[in-house]
Amino acid sequence: MAGKFEKVNTFTGSSVASLTLGSIFSADYNFYNVYIRGGMTGVSDIAAERPKLKVLTAAGAEFSTGIYDFTSFELNGSNITDNNANADQDNSLLNILIAGGNTFSAHLKVFNPLSTTFYKYIWAACIGSGGYNKVGTMVKSQVAAGGLKIEVPGNTFDEIHAAVYGIKHT
Amino acid sequence: MSANKLELIESVEVTSSTATVTLGGANWNNTYDSYMVILDGVTNDSADEIQMHLLDSSNAEITSTTYSYSFQRSTQGTSETTVKNTNTDDIQIGTTGLGTGAMFGAEFLLQDFNDATKVSTGHMDCVFQDASGKVNTETGGFFMTAAAINKGLLFRIKSNNNFLTGRFTIYGIGS
């Protein structure tokens, strides 16, 4: 409905390596907020296992590799990390995690994902045991997107939850 | 006003060369404490800064040096920067480049626009492709340096350039 902030869908998983948010983007909405929370335990090098963010096509397939540009500003403990050298990647990244604390959350703002003119743009703010992370992602594709995927290949989320809300401007 | 709801006040779509876009003014609805503004798919005819101004109680664009703003900007391939200005005559929210797939997207939260005893403030989250084809993300905010009623926003491109596309939408947040 135009001018309303509506729930599109919710997703949840336990003991999974990934969570697929399929078929969330449609002509029913123009702009999306995605709220993600979850946790990982039993990962020996948790700092190396930052959740990865990917965009899916309308058919649910992953986009091509090497088309993700992202820039990340990280407040991790007493340091600021300028994690900006990320062009032509296979995915974007979300949270900072460190050993001893394994839960995280993220808030994504997805702009115009159905556009076949613009690339896909996602603003994200994340908080985890390692600190705060703000990520800007540009997926260099002019193919309409249908969904998102969060994954930690080779490891598992003990639990992960996502809620997707959409706004139709007119 | 409906309580506990997001209510559409105005949505403006740019489909051809346009110098300014106004949200509010004669269409301003003063019954909300907070407003959400979304810019989506904004492109320009020149890779230059998007300038934002507030409207005064007479719906006129404020161009005096009454704006202060700061935000953290991350740019792919470049060290992060803090962008800030005080007592300046506009709020420069970012640049849209002319490269393939380029656009500007943003979400703002506006506060205290209808209270003459308080300064109007706003939070800003932006993501866009810049003039070099790099993705940028920003988080920050602005505030006016004098308390006043404000009735909306006006967007323009620096150096009298024009918007080519985009949707500009403002919602009232019921409380």
Chai-1 contact restraints between the chains, C-beta under 6 A:
chainA,res_idxA,chainB,res_idxB,connection_type,confidence,min_distance_angstrom,max_distance_angstrom,comment,restraint_id
A,G3,B,L8,contact,1.0,0.0,6.0,A-B,restraint_1
A,F5,B,L6,contact,1.0,0.0,6.0,A-B,restraint_2
A,F31,B,I38,contact,1.0,0.0,6.0,A-B,restraint_3
A,F31,B,D40,contact,1.0,0.0,6.0,A-B,restraint_4
A,D69,B,Q76,contact,1.0,0.0,6.0,A-B,restraint_5
A,D69,B,V135,contact,1.0,0.0,6.0,A-B,restraint_6
A,T71,B,S74,contact,1.0,0.0,6.0,A-B,restraint_7
A,T71,B,T75,contact,1.0,0.0,6.0,A-B,restraint_8
A,T71,B,Q76,contact,1.0,0.0,6.0,A-B,restraint_9
A,T71,B,V135,contact,1.0,0.0,6.0,A-B,restraint_10
A,F73,B,S74,contact,1.0,0.0,6.0,A-B,restraint_11
A,F73,B,E80,contact,1.0,0.0,6.0,A-B,restraint_12
A,D82,B,S79,contact,1.0,0.0,6.0,A-B,restraint_13
A,D82,B,E80,contact,1.0,0.0,6.0,A-B,restraint_14
A,N84,B,Q76,contact,1.0,0.0,6.0,A-B,restraint_15
A,N84,B,G77,contact,1.0,0.0,6.0,A-B,restraint_16
A,K109,B,E107,contact,1.0,0.0,6.0,A-B,restraint_17
A,F111,B,D40,contact,1.0,0.0,6.0,A-B,restraint_18
A,F111,B,G105,contact,1.0,0.0,6.0,A-B,restraint_19
A,N112,B,D40,contact,1.0,0.0,6.0,A-B,restraint_20
A,N112,B,G41,contact,1.0,0.0,6.0,A-B,restraint_21
A,F118,B,G41,contact,1.0,0.0,6.0,A-B,restraint_22
A,F118,B,G101,contact,1.0,0.0,6.0,A-B,restraint_23
A,F118,B,M103,contact,1.0,0.0,6.0,A-B,restraint_24
A,Y119,B,G101,contact,1.0,0.0,6.0,A-B,restraint_25
A,Y121,B,G105,contact,1.0,0.0,6.0,A-B,restraint_26
A,Y121,B,V127,contact,1.0,0.0,6.0,A-B,restraint_27
A,W123,B,D125,contact,1.0,0.0,6.0,A-B,restraint_28
A,W123,B,V127,contact,1.0,0.0,6.0,A-B,restraint_29
A,W123,B,T137,contact,1.0,0.0,6.0,A-B,restraint_30
A,K134,B,T139,contact,1.0,0.0,6.0,A-B,restraint_31
A,G136,B,V127,contact,1.0,0.0,6.0,A-B,restraint_32
A,G136,B,V135,contact,1.0,0.0,6.0,A-B,restraint_33
A,G136,B,T137,contact,1.0,0.0,6.0,A-B,restraint_34
A,M138,B,V135,contact,1.0,0.0,6.0,A-B,restraint_35
A,Q142,B,G101,contact,1.0,0.0,6.0,A-B,restraint_36
A,H169,B,S11,contact,1.0,0.0,6.0,A-B,restraint_37
A,H169,B,R167,contact,1.0,0.0,6.0,A-B,restraint_38
A,H169,B,T169,contact,1.0,0.0,6.0,A-B,restraint_39
A,T170,B,S11,contact,1.0,0.0,6.0,A-B,restraint_40
